[in-house]
Amino acid sequence: MTLLAPVAAIGHSTLALLGAIGRIAIFAGRAVSHFARPPFYPREFVLALLNIGYFSLPVVGMTALFTGGALALQIYSGGARFNAETVVPSIVAIGIVRELGPVLGGLMVAGRVSASIAAELGTMKVTEQIDALVTLSTNPLKYLAVPRILAATLAVPVLVGVGDVIGIMGGYLVSVNRLGFNAATYLKNTVEFLEAFDVTSGLVKAAVFGFIVALMGCYHGMHSGRGARGVGRATTNAVVSASILILAANYILTQLFFGT
């Protein structure tokens, strides 16, 4: 029995992981199935749009600005070894819109929004407000989760689009003021090398990441344990799971879009 204990532990962990994946998949399927089915709650949807989209803009914008500037410095430093400094505008633009914009934007929103949603819904569960909704013949999933998931799916691509512009401008400012690039030439190279599919692929990623962020916040919040410790654990689990799923989904989508 002692020799089999490690195997049993691995099996137990594997079954627990598969069970969690199954529960999340069922929760996601139920939420998506309610997207186009009445009743609708426009007030909750608009509030979620403001919280997820508008109030997340400063965080995403500052992240994109400094990321674009740092990326320009790194590419210039690396390109100088091969006399390829002129690639800075094109690489900054492609790197921002394809990868860094969606991924960093998604992670920033996950840290802010997933935690907020999980804490809010977890507190509602602890104080039995979710049970009160059931008593009032209101579907908690429909009222609490669906507006937030739909709002995040629509708002995060807009956030990432704005962040892409700010990130490219960050690279532009550093390149022109710090690295000695000509402003007109920099912008010309950026426009010439950036293709529509680069932008589109990043926005599709952002929509998927937004769905993941809100889904994890709603799932862990509505399945929170009792008490302050349960709410704290749900908040932590929401951010961690959303971040991991964003990175995993990013690889899968990149392989689909750009894999050979």
N, C-alpha and C positions, 0 to 999 in steps of 0.2 A: 504493500500500500504506500509506503514511503517513496518508493521509486516512481509510482504513478502520480504522486501529488503534483509535480510540476506540469505533467500532461493534463491533469484534471483542471489545474488553474488556467492553463492556456485555453482549454475547451470552454471553461466557464466564461472567460473574458470574451472569447469569440462569439459565443451565443448571446452574451449581453450586448455586444456591439451590433450584431445582426438584428437583435430585437429592437434596439434603439433606431437603427436605420429603417426598419419596417414601420415603426410608429411614426417617425418623421415623414416617411413617404405617404402613409395613410393620411396624416394631418395635412400635408401639402395637397394631396389629391382632393380632399374634402374642401379645402379653402379655394382651390382653383375652380372646382365645380360650382361654387357660389358666386363667381365673378359676374355672371350674366343672369342670375336668377334673383327675382325680387324676394323680399323688400330690399330697397337700397337706402343707404344712410349717407346722403351727400355732406351733411355737416361734419360727420366723423372723417370723411374722405378729405375734405378741405383742410380740416385741422391737422390731419396727418401729413398732407402736402406741405403745409407751412412748417411743421416741426421737422420733417425729414429733409425737405428741399431748401426752403429759404433760410432757416436757422442753421443749416449745415454749410452754407456757402462760405462763410469766413474761414472755417477750418479747412475745407477743400481748397479754397483759393490760396491761402497761405502755404499750404503743403505743396501745391502745384508750382507756385512762384519760386520757392527755394529749391525745389527739385529740378526745375528747368535750369536755374542758374548753376547749381552744382553739376548737373549733367553736362552743360556746356564747358565748364572748367575741366572736367574729367576727360571728355572727348578731345578737347584741345591739347591737353597734356599728353594723352596717349597718341593722338595723331601726329604730334610734333616729332615723335621718334621715327616716323616714316615719311615725314614731309607731306602729311595729308591733313593739314589743319583746315583746309577748305571744306571738309566733309561735316564740320560742326553744325551748320544750319540744317542739313538734311537729316542727320542722325538724331539731333535733338527733337526735331518735329516728329519723325517716325517713332522714336522711342517713347515720346510723351503720348501720342495718340493711340499707339498700338498696345503698349504695356503699362508704362508707369502711371499715366493718367487714370485708366480704369482701375488698376490694382490698388494704387495708393488711395485713390478716391474711395473705392469700396472699403478698404480697411479703415480709413478715417470715419466713414459713415457707420461702419460696423461698431467701432469703439464708442461712438456717440449715440447712435440710434438703437442698436440692438440692446445695449445696456438700459437705455431709457425705457424701451418698450417692455423688456423683461421685468424691470423694477416696477413699472406701473401696473402691468397685468398681474404680477406676483403679489403685489400689495392688495389689489382688488380681490384676488383669490383668498388671501389670508383674512381679509376683513369681510369675506362672504358676499361681496358685491356681485361676483359672477353667479353665485347661487341665487341671488335676488333677481338677476336677469332671467334666469330659467323660470323662477316663480312668476315673472311677468310675461311669460310665453315669448321671450326674446332669445333667439339663438346666439349664445356668446361668441361662437366662431364667426357668425355672420356680422355681428355688431362690432366686435373688438378686433378680430384678426384680418378679415377680408379688406376693410378700408385701408388698413396700414400696409398690407402686402401690396395691394394694387397701387397705392400712392408711392411706395418705395420703388416699385418696378418702373413707374413713369418718371419719378423725380430724379433718381440717381443718374440716368443718361443725360438729363439736362445739366445736372451738377458737373458731371464729367466733361461734357462739352464746354462749359464755361471754364472748368479747370484746365482743359487742353489749351485753350486760348491764353490763359494766364501763364501756364507753364512755358509755352512757346515764347511769350513775351519776356518771361524771366530769363530764358536763354538768350534772347535778343538783347536785353539790357546789359547782361554780363558780357556778351560777345562784343557789343559796340563800345561800351564804356570801359571795359577792363582788358579786353583782348585785342582791340584795335581793328575790328571788322568794320567795313563800310556798311552803313545802315541799309541803303537801297539794295546793295548786292546780297546782303543777308536775307532780306525779305524776298527777293527774287528767287534765290536758291531754295528757300523754304517752300514757296508756292510751286515751283517747278517739280520738286522731288516728292511732294506730298500728293498721294492719290486719294480718290474718293473712297476706295475700299478700305484704306488704312483708317479713315475716320469712322466709316460704317462699322467695321469690325470692333473698334473700341467701344462704340455706343451699344452694340449688341451685348458685348461683355458687361457693360455697365448695367444694362437692364437685368441680366441674369444675377449679377452681384446684388442689385437692389432687392430682387426677389429673395435671395438667400438671407440678406441682412434682416429683413422684416420677418421672414419665416422663422428664423432661429429665435428672434426676440419674442415673437408670439408663442411659439411652441414651448420654450422654456418658461416663459411667464405664466402660461395657462397650466403648466404642469409643475409649478413651483411647490416646494415643500412648505410645511406650516412654519410660521414664526419668522423672525428676522433672519435667522441663519438660512432658512430655506429660500427666502427672497434673495439674499446675497449670493447663495450658490447658483441660483437660476440666472442671475445677472452675469456672473463669471462664466458659466457654461454657455450662455448666449453669445458673448463676445468671442470666446475661444472657438466654439464650433463654427460661427460665422466666418471668422478669419481663416480657419483651416479649409473650409469648403470654398471660400473665394479663391484661395491659392490653387486648390485642386481643380476647380472649374476653369480657372484661367489656363492651366496647362491643357485641359481637354479642348477648350475652345480654340486655343492657339494651334493645337495639332489639327483641328478641323479646318481652320481658316488658312493656315500657312504651311501645314505639314506636307511633305513630299510623298 
